[in-house]
Amino acid sequence: MLIGAVYHPPRALYRADSLVDYLETCVAEPQRDFPSSLVLAGDFNQLSDSDIIERTGFAQLVNRPTSAWSKHT
């Protein structure tokens, strides 16, 4: 199991697509070698989930804001 952590601040000093480019590059080799053993977690804030899913092939497991989710558990 390989686990990656990402924090994308609400007012980043970089372009969001640069981060997505970087994530795509970082997961390419481990995805090839361990296709079912990768987890990417963190605080994506306003980063588009669909961009990450499209470019990395990951599946979205959390489908609502975690702050709202934590209040209802």
PALUM-221759 format. One record per residue: residue in three letters; residue number from 1; y negated, z, x negated of N, C-alpha, C, CB in turn. Coordinates in Angstrom, 1 decimal, decimal comma. Glycine has a CB too. Layout:
<sites>
["ala"; NUM; [Y; Z; X]; [Y; Z; X]; [Y; Z; X]; [Y; Z; X]];
...
</sites>
This chain:
<sites>
["met"; 1; [1,2; 0,0; -0,8]; [0,0; 0,0; 0,0]; [-1,2; 0,0; -0,9]; [0,0; 1,2; 1,0]];
["leu"; 2; [-2,1; -0,9; -0,7]; [-3,4; -1,0; -1,4]; [-4,5; -0,8; -0,4]; [-3,6; -2,4; -2,1]];
["ile"; 3; [-5,4; 0,2; -0,7]; [-6,5; 0,5; 0,2]; [-7,8; 0,3; -0,4]; [-6,3; 2,0; 0,7]];
["gly"; 4; [-8,7; -0,4; 0,3]; [-10,0; -0,6; -0,2]; [-11,0; 0,0; 0,7]; [-10,3; -2,2; -0,3]];
["ala"; 5; [-12,1; 0,5; 0,1]; [-13,2; 1,2; 0,8]; [-14,5; 0,4; 0,7]; [-13,4; 2,6; 0,4]];
["val"; 6; [-15,2; 0,2; 1,8]; [-16,4; -0,6; 1,8]; [-17,5; 0,2; 2,5]; [-16,2; -2,0; 2,5]];
["tyr"; 7; [-18,7; 0,2; 1,9]; [-19,8; 0,8; 2,6]; [-20,9; -0,3; 2,5]; [-20,3; 2,1; 1,9]];
["his"; 8; [-21,3; -0,7; 3,7]; [-22,4; -1,7; 3,8]; [-23,6; -1,0; 4,5]; [-22,0; -3,0; 4,7]];
["pro"; 9; [-24,6; -0,6; 3,8]; [-25,7; 0,2; 4,3]; [-26,5; -0,6; 5,4]; [-26,7; 0,6; 3,2]];
["pro"; 10; [-27,1; 0,1; 6,3]; [-27,8; -0,5; 7,4]; [-29,0; -1,4; 6,9]; [-28,4; 0,5; 8,3]];
["arg"; 11; [-29,6; -1,1; 5,8]; [-30,7; -1,9; 5,2]; [-30,3; -2,2; 3,8]; [-32,1; -1,2; 5,3]];
["ala"; 12; [-29,3; -3,1; 3,6]; [-28,8; -3,4; 2,3]; [-29,9; -4,2; 1,5]; [-27,6; -4,3; 2,5]];
["leu"; 13; [-29,8; -4,1; 0,2]; [-30,7; -4,8; -0,7]; [-30,1; -6,1; -1,1]; [-31,0; -3,9; -1,9]];
["tyr"; 14; [-29,0; -6,5; -0,5]; [-28,4; -7,8; -0,8]; [-28,1; -8,5; 0,5]; [-27,0; -7,5; -1,6]];
["arg"; 15; [-27,7; -9,8; 0,4]; [-27,4; -10,5; 1,6]; [-26,0; -10,2; 2,0]; [-27,6; -12,1; 1,3]];
["ala"; 16; [-25,8; -10,1; 3,3]; [-24,5; -9,7; 3,9]; [-23,4; -10,7; 3,5]; [-24,5; -9,6; 5,4]];
["asp"; 17; [-23,7; -12,0; 3,4]; [-22,7; -13,0; 3,1]; [-22,3; -12,9; 1,6]; [-23,3; -14,4; 3,3]];
["ser"; 18; [-23,2; -12,3; 0,8]; [-22,8; -12,0; -0,6]; [-21,6; -11,0; -0,7]; [-24,0; -11,6; -1,4]];
["leu"; 19; [-21,7; -10,0; 0,2]; [-20,7; -9,0; 0,2]; [-19,4; -9,6; 0,8]; [-21,1; -7,8; 1,1]];
["val"; 20; [-19,5; -10,4; 1,8]; [-18,3; -11,0; 2,3]; [-17,6; -12,0; 1,3]; [-18,6; -11,8; 3,6]];
["asp"; 21; [-18,5; -12,7; 0,5]; [-18,0; -13,5; -0,6]; [-17,2; -12,6; -1,6]; [-19,1; -14,3; -1,3]];
["tyr"; 22; [-17,8; -11,5; -1,9]; [-17,2; -10,6; -2,9]; [-15,9; -10,0; -2,4]; [-18,1; -9,4; -3,2]];
["leu"; 23; [-15,8; -9,6; -1,1]; [-14,6; -9,1; -0,5]; [-13,5; -10,2; -0,5]; [-14,9; -8,6; 0,9]];
["glu"; 24; [-13,9; -11,4; -0,1]; [-12,9; -12,5; -0,1]; [-12,3; -12,7; -1,5]; [-13,6; -13,8; 0,4]];
["thr"; 25; [-13,1; -12,7; -2,5]; [-12,7; -12,9; -3,9]; [-11,8; -11,7; -4,3]; [-13,8; -13,0; -4,8]];
["cys"; 26; [-12,2; -10,5; -4,0]; [-11,4; -9,3; -4,4]; [-10,0; -9,2; -3,8]; [-12,2; -8,1; -4,1]];
["val"; 27; [-9,9; -9,7; -2,5]; [-8,6; -9,5; -1,9]; [-7,7; -10,7; -2,0]; [-8,8; -9,2; -0,4]];
["ala"; 28; [-8,1; -11,8; -2,6]; [-7,3; -13,0; -2,7]; [-6,0; -12,8; -3,4]; [-8,1; -14,1; -3,3]];
["glu"; 29; [-6,1; -12,3; -4,6]; [-4,9; -12,1; -5,4]; [-4,0; -11,0; -4,9]; [-5,3; -11,7; -6,9]];
["pro"; 30; [-4,5; -9,8; -4,5]; [-3,6; -8,8; -4,0]; [-2,9; -9,3; -2,6]; [-4,3; -7,5; -3,7]];
["gln"; 31; [-3,7; -10,1; -1,9]; [-3,1; -10,6; -0,6]; [-2,0; -11,6; -0,9]; [-4,2; -11,3; 0,2]];
["arg"; 32; [-2,1; -12,3; -1,9]; [-1,0; -13,2; -2,3]; [0,2; -12,5; -2,7]; [-1,5; -14,2; -3,4]];
["asp"; 33; [0,0; -11,4; -3,5]; [1,1; -10,7; -4,1]; [1,7; -9,6; -3,1]; [0,7; -10,0; -5,3]];
["phe"; 34; [0,9; -9,1; -2,2]; [1,3; -8,0; -1,3]; [0,7; -8,3; 0,1]; [0,8; -6,6; -1,8]];
["pro"; 35; [1,1; -9,3; 0,8]; [0,5; -9,8; 2,0]; [0,5; -8,8; 3,1]; [1,2; -11,0; 2,5]];
["ser"; 36; [1,4; -7,9; 3,2]; [1,4; -6,9; 4,3]; [1,0; -5,5; 3,9]; [2,8; -6,9; 4,9]];
["ser"; 37; [0,4; -5,3; 2,7]; [0,2; -4,0; 2,2]; [-1,3; -3,7; 1,9]; [1,0; -3,8; 1,0]];
["leu"; 38; [-2,2; -4,4; 2,5]; [-3,6; -4,2; 2,3]; [-4,3; -3,6; 3,5]; [-4,3; -5,5; 1,9]];
["val"; 39; [-5,2; -2,6; 3,2]; [-6,0; -2,0; 4,2]; [-7,4; -2,0; 3,7]; [-5,5; -0,5; 4,6]];
["leu"; 40; [-8,4; -2,4; 4,5]; [-9,8; -2,4; 4,1]; [-10,5; -1,5; 5,1]; [-10,4; -3,8; 4,0]];
["ala"; 41; [-11,1; -0,4; 4,7]; [-11,7; 0,5; 5,6]; [-13,1; 0,9; 5,1]; [-10,9; 1,8; 5,7]];
["gly"; 42; [-13,9; 1,4; 6,0]; [-15,2; 1,9; 5,6]; [-16,2; 1,8; 6,7]; [-15,6; 1,1; 4,4]];
["asp"; 43; [-17,5; 1,8; 6,3]; [-18,6; 1,7; 7,2]; [-19,2; 0,3; 7,0]; [-19,6; 2,8; 6,9]];
["phe"; 44; [-19,0; -0,6; 7,9]; [-19,5; -1,9; 7,8]; [-20,9; -2,1; 8,5]; [-18,5; -2,9; 8,5]];
["asn"; 45; [-21,3; -1,1; 9,2]; [-22,6; -1,1; 10,0]; [-22,8; -2,5; 10,7]; [-23,8; -0,9; 9,0]];
["gln"; 46; [-23,8; -3,2; 10,4]; [-24,0; -4,5; 11,1]; [-23,3; -5,7; 10,5]; [-25,5; -4,7; 11,1]];
["leu"; 47; [-22,4; -5,5; 9,6]; [-21,7; -6,6; 9,0]; [-20,7; -7,2; 10,0]; [-20,9; -6,1; 7,7]];
["ser"; 48; [-20,7; -8,5; 10,1]; [-19,9; -9,2; 11,1]; [-18,4; -9,1; 10,8]; [-20,3; -10,7; 11,2]];
["asp"; 49; [-17,7; -8,4; 11,8]; [-16,2; -8,3; 11,6]; [-15,6; -9,7; 11,6]; [-15,6; -7,5; 12,8]];
["ser"; 50; [-16,1; -10,6; 12,5]; [-15,4; -11,9; 12,6]; [-15,5; -12,7; 11,3]; [-16,1; -12,7; 13,7]];
["asp"; 51; [-16,6; -12,5; 10,5]; [-16,7; -13,2; 9,2]; [-15,7; -12,7; 8,2]; [-18,1; -13,0; 8,6]];
["ile"; 52; [-15,5; -11,4; 8,2]; [-14,5; -10,8; 7,3]; [-13,1; -11,2; 7,7]; [-14,6; -9,3; 7,3]];
["ile"; 53; [-12,8; -11,2; 9,0]; [-11,5; -11,5; 9,5]; [-11,2; -13,0; 9,2]; [-11,4; -11,3; 11,0]];
["glu"; 54; [-12,2; -13,9; 9,5]; [-12,0; -15,3; 9,2]; [-11,7; -15,6; 7,8]; [-13,2; -16,1; 9,7]];
["arg"; 55; [-12,4; -14,9; 6,9]; [-12,3; -15,3; 5,5]; [-11,2; -14,5; 4,7]; [-13,6; -15,0; 4,8]];
["thr"; 56; [-10,7; -13,4; 5,3]; [-9,7; -12,7; 4,6]; [-8,4; -12,7; 5,3]; [-10,1; -11,3; 4,4]];
["gly"; 57; [-8,4; -13,0; 6,6]; [-7,1; -13,0; 7,3]; [-6,8; -11,6; 7,8]; [-6,0; -13,6; 6,5]];
["phe"; 58; [-7,6; -10,6; 7,6]; [-7,3; -9,2; 8,0]; [-7,4; -9,2; 9,6]; [-8,3; -8,2; 7,4]];
["ala"; 59; [-6,8; -8,1; 10,1]; [-6,8; -7,9; 11,6]; [-7,7; -6,7; 11,8]; [-5,4; -7,7; 12,2]];
["gln"; 60; [-8,5; -6,7; 12,9]; [-9,3; -5,6; 13,3]; [-8,5; -4,6; 14,0]; [-10,5; -6,1; 14,1]];
["leu"; 61; [-8,5; -3,3; 13,5]; [-7,7; -2,3; 14,2]; [-8,6; -1,4; 15,0]; [-6,9; -1,5; 13,2]];
["val"; 62; [-9,8; -1,1; 14,6]; [-10,7; -0,3; 15,4]; [-11,7; -1,2; 16,1]; [-11,5; 0,7; 14,4]];
["asn"; 63; [-11,7; -1,0; 17,5]; [-12,5; -2,0; 18,3]; [-13,7; -1,3; 19,0]; [-11,6; -2,6; 19,3]];
["arg"; 64; [-14,1; -0,1; 18,5]; [-15,3; 0,5; 19,0]; [-16,0; 1,3; 18,0]; [-15,0; 1,4; 20,3]];
["pro"; 65; [-17,2; 1,7; 18,1]; [-17,9; 2,5; 17,1]; [-17,1; 3,8; 16,8]; [-19,3; 2,8; 17,5]];
["thr"; 66; [-16,9; 4,2; 15,6]; [-16,2; 5,4; 15,3]; [-16,9; 6,6; 15,7]; [-15,8; 5,4; 13,9]];
["ser"; 67; [-18,3; 6,6; 15,7]; [-19,0; 7,8; 16,2]; [-18,7; 8,1; 17,6]; [-20,5; 7,6; 15,9]];
["ala"; 68; [-18,7; 7,0; 18,5]; [-18,4; 7,2; 19,9]; [-16,9; 7,6; 20,0]; [-18,7; 6,0; 20,7]];
["trp"; 69; [-16,0; 7,0; 19,2]; [-14,6; 7,3; 19,3]; [-14,3; 8,8; 19,0]; [-13,8; 6,4; 18,3]];
["ser"; 70; [-15,0; 9,3; 17,9]; [-14,7; 10,7; 17,5]; [-15,2; 11,7; 18,6]; [-15,4; 11,0; 16,2]];
["lys"; 71; [-16,1; 11,3; 19,4]; [-16,6; 12,2; 20,5]; [-15,6; 12,3; 21,6]; [-18,0; 11,8; 21,0]];
["his"; 72; [-14,7; 11,3; 21,8]; [-13,8; 11,3; 22,9]; [-12,4; 11,6; 22,5]; [-13,9; 9,9; 23,5]];
["thr"; 73; [-12,2; 12,1; 21,4]; [-10,8; 12,5; 21,0]; [-10,6; 14,0; 20,9]; [-10,5; 11,9; 19,6]];
</sites>
